[in-house]
Amino acid sequence: METANNFLKQIIEKDLESKKHTFIVTRFPPEPNGYLHLGHAKSICLNFGLAQEYKGRCHLRFDDTNPETEDVEYVESIKNDVKWLGFDWNEHLYFASDYFQQLYDWAVYLIKEGKAYVCSLSEAELREYRGNFTTPGKDSPYRTRSVEENLKLFEQMKNGEFEEGAHVLRAKIDMKSPNMNMRDPLLYRIRKAHHHRTGDKWCIYPMYDYAHPLSDAIEGITHSICTLEFQDHRPFYDWCIENCPVTAHPHQYEFARMNMTYLVMSKRKLLQLVKEKYVDGWSDPRMPTISGIRRRGYTPESIRLFAERIGVAKAESVIEYDILESCVRDDLDARAHRAMAVLDPIKVVIENLPADYKEELESSVHPKKPELGKRKFYFTKEVYIESSDFQENPEADFFRLSPGKEVRLRNAYVIKCNEVIKDSSGKVTELHCTYLPETKGGKPTSDGRKIKGIIHWVSASECVEAEVRVYGRLFSVSDPENTPEGKDFKSNLNPDSLKVVKNAKLEVGLKEASLEHRYQFERVGYFCLDSQDSKPGALVFNMTVGLASGH
């Protein structure tokens, strides 16, 4: 699949060619109020990727302007996510709180220039005066306060002399503007909350829309890349740059945010799933969080490949979940160690082998990477096969094991089913077979027949037992937020998004499985060790993705 278009590259190349910029500086500006998800991963790949491609730099800057929702836990998780994706900010780690004094000084400057005022309307009155999309706003009665009065009130706000909600600082722009964001937007509000970096030094905090453009200017950002919902905020972004004495003049560019089938990308809704225990925390492998997909076994390379394939567009669209899984599959096919695992076992007793028979066999760790060497496993009198690989009354196109029929055990021998053993309820519990010694290594039978069916298997005595978690899609419909009246998105959760297999039988070499490797359980899917729950002697494997689309 070809890499999709990226209109931002065209903009950057034009800016470099015209010498508008000679060095590109981008930034990834998360708010530390939650865990990052796939949409953020795309933004990380975009901002850091553009900086890499054009030999510039990308800053990691935390927009920590709301102390009530922010936490150092989120700061650390975001840093880990960026590093995991393969990017490095080097010494360019910043926080909006680094600039609180400068932002305050510029607010004072705006007051002195007659471009900002302290407003004492209540929150309800602010909404009423602001108007709506069909009704223009009206001027606050406090809009005509003198510069001196505004300066005094703003300093008192800073000194903690007023209660929350008593006053706000607003830009003086145009209450009749058709753009609601330009109707005297808020610059500062009173928040008597402890900040994770500045402690209790400040009890007023800048609004995001004020802090963001000025932080960009302080850092000399050349291309400030945001999602499309900030398009209507751009006039205020430009207003802040134009009306404060900044030395750099960054420009904001918007691209369409990433929407995906079978997922919700709202932090608020993901938080609901966590708090209401529909999932096992932010790192549940079904969650679209970076910590969740990392635990599920997705690789950073697969996410970077995904970001390249979907490209960067100006128009909103919905990305098919299949595209993400295809990228994961393509990446894992090239790197995953091969192994055999039986998740729903049925025992096969090979009658023409002695009880203590144990033959060492081997196969490649990866069929296209001989440098990874060979893996060893054992052929014994009793083996396990998947229950689905046996049918007592086979369909016409069934080429696996059935009474009187033959099938090849992968990397081993052809076996023939002679007898079916059932329990009192009629359930098949055991198959008695014979093996054909001459068929080792894919050779035909003694009478020259080539056996069509090949199935995987595991020795009953020389295997590892493990818990295997088979993950499906978190939601059962492609548009989880499209719900009937009276229902919410949670009504579309997939009840079969997790199936736990307690005693799966795995190839003996998986006893030494490690977190750094991914594994293809042949004919089943791609798996990894669970980074939280797996322990030596009590292995837990997560299914990353099936071998075919939709699994």
C-alpha positions in Angstrom: 0.0 0.0 0.0 1.3 3.4 -0.9 2.0 6.2 1.6 -0.9 8.6 1.6 -0.6 12.3 0.8 0.5 14.9 3.4 -0.4 18.5 2.5 1.7 19.8 5.4 4.9 18.5 3.6 4.0 20.7 0.6 3.6 23.7 2.9 6.9 23.1 4.7 8.8 22.5 1.4 7.4 25.8 0.0 8.4 27.7 3.2 11.9 26.3 3.0 12.2 27.0 -0.8 11.0 30.6 -0.3 13.3 31.1 2.7 10.3 32.0 4.9 11.9 29.5 7.2 15.4 28.0 7.1 14.9 25.7 10.1 11.7 23.8 11.0 10.4 23.7 14.6 7.3 21.7 15.4 5.8 20.7 18.8 3.6 18.0 20.3 1.5 19.8 23.0 -0.5 17.3 25.1 -2.5 18.3 28.1 -1.3 16.0 31.0 -4.9 15.1 32.0 -5.2 11.6 30.8 -3.5 8.8 28.8 -2.8 9.2 25.1 -4.6 7.3 22.4 -4.2 6.4 18.8 -5.2 9.9 17.7 -2.4 11.3 19.7 -0.1 8.7 18.3 -0.8 10.0 14.8 -0.1 13.6 16.0 3.2 12.4 17.6 4.3 10.7 14.4 3.3 13.8 12.4 5.0 16.4 14.4 8.2 14.5 15.2 8.2 12.9 11.8 8.1 16.2 9.9 10.9 17.6 12.1 13.0 14.5 11.4 12.3 14.6 7.7 13.3 18.2 7.3 16.2 18.1 9.7 14.5 20.4 12.2 13.4 19.7 15.8 10.2 18.9 17.6 9.5 20.0 21.2 7.5 18.1 23.7 5.5 20.7 25.6 2.9 20.0 28.2 0.0 22.5 28.2 -0.4 22.3 31.9 -2.8 25.3 32.4 -5.6 23.4 34.3 -4.2 22.2 37.7 -7.6 20.6 38.6 -7.3 17.8 36.0 -3.5 17.3 35.6 -1.2 14.9 37.3 2.5 13.9 37.2 1.3 10.4 36.5 0.0 11.5 33.1 3.2 13.5 32.4 5.3 10.4 32.9 3.0 8.1 30.8 3.0 10.6 27.9 6.8 10.8 28.0 6.9 7.0 27.9 4.5 6.9 25.0 6.5 9.3 22.9 9.7 7.4 23.6 8.1 4.1 22.8 7.0 5.4 19.5 10.6 6.0 18.7 10.9 9.7 19.1 13.1 11.9 21.3 12.7 15.6 22.2 16.3 15.6 23.5 16.7 18.8 25.6 13.5 20.3 24.3 11.1 19.3 27.0 8.9 22.3 28.1 5.8 23.1 30.1 3.4 26.0 29.6 3.9 26.5 33.4 7.5 27.4 32.5 6.1 30.6 31.0 3.5 31.6 33.6 5.4 34.7 34.6 5.9 35.8 31.0 2.2 35.1 30.2 1.2 37.2 33.2 3.4 40.0 32.1 2.0 40.0 28.6 -1.5 40.1 30.1 -0.5 43.2 32.0 0.8 44.6 28.8 -2.6 43.9 27.1 -4.4 45.7 29.9 -2.1 48.7 29.5 -2.7 48.8 25.8 -6.5 48.8 26.4 -6.9 45.4 24.9 -7.8 43.4 28.0 -10.1 44.0 31.0 -11.3 42.4 34.2 -14.9 41.2 33.9 -17.0 40.5 37.0 -20.0 38.8 35.3 -21.0 35.5 36.8 -20.5 32.3 34.7 -24.2 32.3 33.8 -24.1 36.0 32.8 -21.0 35.4 30.7 -22.8 32.8 28.7 -25.9 35.1 28.3 -23.8 38.1 27.2 -21.8 36.0 24.8 -24.9 35.3 22.6 -25.0 32.3 20.2 -24.5 31.5 16.5 -27.7 33.5 15.6 -27.5 36.2 18.2 -24.6 38.6 18.5 -23.0 39.1 21.9 -23.3 42.3 24.0 -20.7 44.2 25.8 -20.0 43.5 29.4 -20.9 46.4 31.7 -17.3 46.1 33.0 -15.7 46.5 29.5 -15.2 50.2 30.1 -13.2 49.9 33.3 -10.1 52.1 33.3 -6.6 50.7 32.7 -5.8 51.6 36.3 -8.8 49.8 37.8 -8.1 46.7 35.6 -4.4 46.6 36.6 -5.3 46.8 40.3 -8.0 44.1 40.0 -5.8 41.8 38.0 -3.0 42.1 40.6 -5.6 41.4 43.4 -6.7 38.3 41.4 -3.1 37.2 41.2 -2.6 37.8 45.0 -5.6 35.5 45.8 -7.8 38.3 47.2 -10.9 37.1 45.4 -12.9 33.8 45.3 -13.1 31.6 42.3 -15.5 32.9 39.7 -15.5 36.5 41.1 -13.6 37.9 38.2 -11.9 36.8 34.9 -9.6 38.6 32.6 -10.9 39.0 29.0 -9.4 40.2 25.7 -11.2 43.2 24.3 -12.0 42.3 20.7 -15.5 42.3 19.3 -18.7 41.0 21.0 -20.5 41.1 17.7 -18.0 38.9 15.8 -19.6 36.1 13.8 -16.7 33.9 15.3 -17.8 33.1 18.8 -14.1 32.6 19.8 -13.5 36.3 19.1 -16.3 37.6 21.5 -13.9 38.9 24.2 -12.5 35.5 25.0 -11.2 34.7 28.5 -7.5 35.0 29.1 -7.3 34.2 32.8 -9.5 32.7 35.5 -9.1 32.3 39.3 -8.3 28.7 40.3 -7.2 28.1 43.9 -5.7 24.7 43.1 -2.3 23.1 43.7 -0.3 22.8 40.5 1.9 19.7 40.0 4.9 21.9 39.1 4.3 25.4 40.5 2.7 24.3 43.7 0.6 27.1 45.3 2.5 30.0 43.7 -0.3 30.9 41.3 -4.0 31.2 42.0 -4.8 32.5 38.5 -4.2 30.4 35.4 -4.1 31.3 31.7 -6.7 29.8 29.4 -5.4 27.3 26.9 -6.3 29.5 23.9 -4.1 32.3 25.3 -1.2 30.2 26.6 -0.9 28.0 23.5 0.0 30.6 20.8 2.3 32.5 23.1 4.1 29.4 24.2 4.6 28.6 20.5 6.0 32.1 20.0 8.3 31.8 23.0 9.7 28.5 21.7 10.0 29.8 18.1 7.7 27.2 16.6 7.4 27.6 12.9 4.5 25.2 12.1 1.9 24.9 14.9 -0.1 21.8 13.8 -3.5 21.3 15.4 -6.6 19.2 14.6 -9.5 20.7 12.7 -11.6 21.7 15.7 -9.1 24.5 16.4 -9.7 26.1 13.0 -12.2 28.5 14.4 -9.7 29.3 17.2 -7.0 30.4 14.7 -8.2 34.1 14.5 -7.6 34.3 18.3 -4.3 32.5 18.0 -3.2 35.1 15.5 -4.7 38.0 17.6 -2.5 36.9 20.6 0.6 36.8 18.4 -0.1 40.1 16.8 -1.0 42.0 20.0 1.7 40.8 22.3 5.4 41.9 22.0 6.6 38.5 20.8 9.8 38.0 18.7 8.5 35.0 16.7 5.3 34.7 14.7 4.3 31.1 14.4 1.4 30.0 12.1 -1.3 27.5 13.0 -2.2 24.7 10.5 -5.1 22.4 10.9 -5.6 18.8 9.8 -8.5 16.4 10.3 -8.5 14.5 13.5 -8.4 10.7 13.3 -11.7 8.9 13.6 -11.8 5.1 13.4 -14.4 2.4 13.1 -15.1 0.2 16.1 -13.5 2.8 18.5 -14.3 5.9 20.5 -11.5 8.5 20.7 -13.0 10.8 23.4 -10.9 11.0 26.6 -14.1 11.6 28.5 -15.7 8.4 27.2 -12.5 6.4 27.6 -12.4 7.6 31.2 -16.0 6.4 31.6 -15.0 2.9 30.5 -12.2 2.9 33.0 -14.1 4.3 36.0 -17.2 2.1 35.4 -14.9 -0.9 35.1 -16.0 -2.0 31.6 -12.2 -2.4 31.0 -9.3 -3.2 33.2 -7.8 0.3 33.4 -6.2 2.6 30.8 -3.8 -0.1 29.7 -6.4 -2.8 29.0 -5.3 -4.3 25.6 -8.8 -3.5 24.1 -8.4 0.2 24.8 -7.2 2.5 21.9 -4.7 4.1 24.4 -1.0 3.8 23.5 -0.4 2.0 26.8 -3.2 -0.4 25.8 -2.0 -1.2 22.3 1.6 -1.5 23.6 0.4 -4.2 26.1 -1.5 -5.9 23.4 1.7 -6.4 21.4 1.4 -3.7 18.7 4.9 -2.4 17.8 5.9 1.2 17.4 6.9 0.4 13.8 3.4 -0.7 13.0 1.9 2.5 14.4 4.4 4.6 12.4 3.5 2.6 9.3 -0.2 3.2 10.1 0.3 7.0 10.4 2.1 6.9 7.0 -0.6 4.9 5.3 -3.5 7.0 6.4 -1.7 10.3 5.6 -2.8 13.8 6.7 -6.0 15.3 5.3 -7.9 18.5 5.7 -11.3 16.9 5.5 -12.8 14.7 8.2 -13.0 11.0 7.5 -13.3 7.7 9.2 -10.4 5.2 9.0 -11.2 1.6 8.8 -9.9 -0.5 11.7 -8.8 -3.1 9.2 -6.1 -0.7 8.0 -4.6 -0.6 11.5 -4.7 -4.3 11.8 -3.2 -4.7 8.4 -0.2 -2.5 9.4 0.2 -4.6 12.6 0.0 -7.8 10.7 2.5 -6.7 8.0 5.0 -5.7 10.7 4.6 -8.8 12.8 4.8 -11.2 9.9 8.4 -10.0 9.3 9.5 -10.2 13.0 7.4 -12.7 14.9 9.0 -15.9 16.1 7.0 -18.9 15.0 5.6 -21.5 17.4 2.7 -23.9 17.7 0.0 -23.5 20.3 -3.3 -25.4 20.9 -6.0 -23.3 22.5 -8.9 -25.8 22.6 -7.1 -29.2 22.9 -8.2 -32.7 22.1 -5.8 -35.5 22.9 -4.5 -37.8 20.2 -2.9 -41.1 21.2 -0.6 -42.5 18.6 -1.0 -46.3 19.0 2.1 -47.5 17.1 4.5 -45.6 19.4 5.9 -46.9 22.7 4.7 -45.0 25.9 8.2 -43.4 26.4 8.7 -42.4 22.8 10.3 -38.9 22.5 11.7 -37.7 19.2 13.3 -34.3 18.9 12.2 -32.3 15.8 13.1 -28.9 14.7 11.9 -26.0 12.5 12.9 -22.5 11.8 12.3 -19.7 14.3 11.3 -17.6 11.2 10.9 -19.0 7.7 12.6 -16.0 6.0 15.2 -15.3 8.7 17.6 -18.2 8.9 19.9 -16.1 11.1 17.4 -16.5 13.9 18.2 -20.2 14.0 16.1 -23.3 14.7 13.6 -24.1 17.4 13.2 -27.6 18.9 10.1 -29.5 20.0 9.2 -33.1 20.5 7.0 -35.8 18.9 5.6 -38.2 21.6 3.0 -40.9 22.0 0.3 -38.4 23.1 -0.1 -35.0 21.4 -2.8 -32.3 21.4 -4.6 -30.9 18.3 -7.2 -28.2 18.1 -10.8 -29.5 18.5 -11.8 -27.6 15.4 -9.3 -29.7 13.4 -11.4 -32.8 13.9 -14.9 -33.6 12.6 -16.6 -36.9 13.2 -18.9 -36.3 10.2 -16.8 -34.1 8.0 -18.1 -31.6 5.5 -17.2 -32.1 1.8 -14.4 -29.5 1.9 -13.0 -30.6 5.3 -9.4 -31.7 4.7 -8.3 -32.1 8.3 -8.7 -35.1 10.7 -11.8 -37.4 10.7 -12.4 -41.1 11.2 -10.5 -43.2 8.8 -8.8 -40.2 7.2 -5.2 -38.9 7.3 -3.7 -35.5 8.1 -0.2 -34.2 8.3 1.1 -32.9 11.7 3.0 -29.8 10.8 6.8 -30.3 10.8 6.3 -34.0 11.8 4.4 -37.0 10.4 1.1 -38.0 8.7 -1.3 -39.6 11.2 -4.5 -41.6 10.5 -7.5 -41.6 12.8 -8.6 -45.1 13.7 -10.9 -44.7 16.7 -12.9 -41.9 18.4 -13.3 -42.1 22.2 -16.3 -40.2 23.8 -17.4 -39.6 27.4 -20.9 -40.5 28.7 -22.3 -37.3 27.3 -21.1 -38.1 23.8 -18.3 -35.5 23.8 -15.2 -36.5 21.9 -12.4 -36.8 24.5 -9.6 -38.7 22.7 -8.6 -39.8 19.2 -6.6 -43.0 18.6 -4.4 -42.8 15.6 -1.4 -44.4 13.9 1.5 -42.5 12.4 3.3 -43.2 9.1 7.0 -43.2 9.8 8.0 -42.7 6.2 6.3 -39.3 6.0 8.7 -37.3 8.1 9.8 -34.0 6.8 6.9 -33.6 4.3 7.6 -36.8 2.4 4.7 -38.7 0.8 3.2 -41.9 2.0 4.8 -45.2 1.0 2.3 -45.6 -1.8 3.1 -42.1 -3.1 0.0 -40.2 -1.8 0.4 -36.5 -0.9 -1.7 -35.5 2.1 -3.6 -32.3 1.5 -4.4 -31.3 5.1 -1.8 -29.9 7.5 -2.6 -29.0 11.2 -0.6 -27.8 14.1 -0.1 -29.8 17.3 1.8 -29.9 20.6 3.3 -32.8 22.5 1.2 -33.7 25.6 4.2 -34.4 27.8 6.6 -31.8 26.4 4.6 -28.6 26.4 4.0 -25.5 28.4 0.6 -24.6 29.9 -0.4 -20.9 29.8 -3.3 -18.5 30.0 -4.1 -17.1 26.6 -6.3 -14.0 26.3 -8.0 -13.7 22.9 -8.9 -10.1 22.3 -11.5 -8.9 19.8 -12.8 -5.4 19.0 -14.0 -3.4 21.9 -17.2 -2.5 20.2 -19.5 -4.7 18.1 -20.6 -2.0 15.6 -18.4 0.2 13.4 -19.9 3.4 14.7 -20.2 3.0 18.5 -21.6 6.5 19.0 -24.6 5.9 16.7 -27.1 4.7 19.3 -30.9 4.5 19.5 -32.7 7.1 21.7 -32.2 6.4 25.4 -28.9 4.4 24.8 -25.3 5.5 25.0 -22.1 4.3 23.3 -21.6 1.7 26.1 -24.6 -0.3 24.8 -22.5 -1.1 21.7 -19.7 -2.8 23.7 -18.8 -6.2 22.3 -19.5 -8.8 25.0 -17.0 -11.1 23.3 -14.1 -8.7 23.2 -12.2 -10.9 25.6 -12.1 -14.7 25.8 -9.7 -16.2 28.4 -8.3 -19.7 27.7 -6.9 -21.0 31.0 -4.9 -24.0 30.0 -3.7 -23.6 26.5 -1.0 -26.0 25.4 2.1 -24.3 23.9 5.2 -25.5 22.2 7.8 -26.3 24.9 10.3 -23.6 23.8 7.8 -20.9 24.8 8.8 -21.6 28.4 11.6 -19.1 27.5 9.4 -16.5 25.9 10.4 -12.9 26.5 8.6 -9.5 26.5 10.9 -8.2 23.7 9.7 -10.8 21.2 6.4 -11.3 19.4 5.1 -14.7 18.4 3.0 -16.1 15.6 1.1 -19.1 16.9 0.9 -20.9 13.6 -2.6 -20.9 12.1 -3.9 -18.9 15.0 -2.6 -15.4 15.2 0.1 -13.1 16.7 0.7 -13.1 20.4 2.9 -11.5 23.0 3.5 -12.0 26.7 1.3 -9.8 28.9 3.6 -7.2 30.4 1.6 -6.9 33.6 0.3 -10.3 34.5 2.8 -12.8 33.0 5.3 -14.3 35.3 7.9 -17.2 35.0 6.0 -20.4 35.6 2.6 -18.7 35.1 2.7 -17.4 31.6 0.0 -15.1 30.2 -0.1 -14.4 26.4 -2.2 -11.7 24.8 -3.5 -12.0 21.2 -2.3 -9.0 19.3 -4.1 -9.7 16.0 -5.5 -12.6 14.0 -3.9 -13.9 10.9 -6.8 -12.6 8.8 -8.8 -9.4 8.7 -11.7 -9.2 11.2 -10.1 -11.6 13.7 
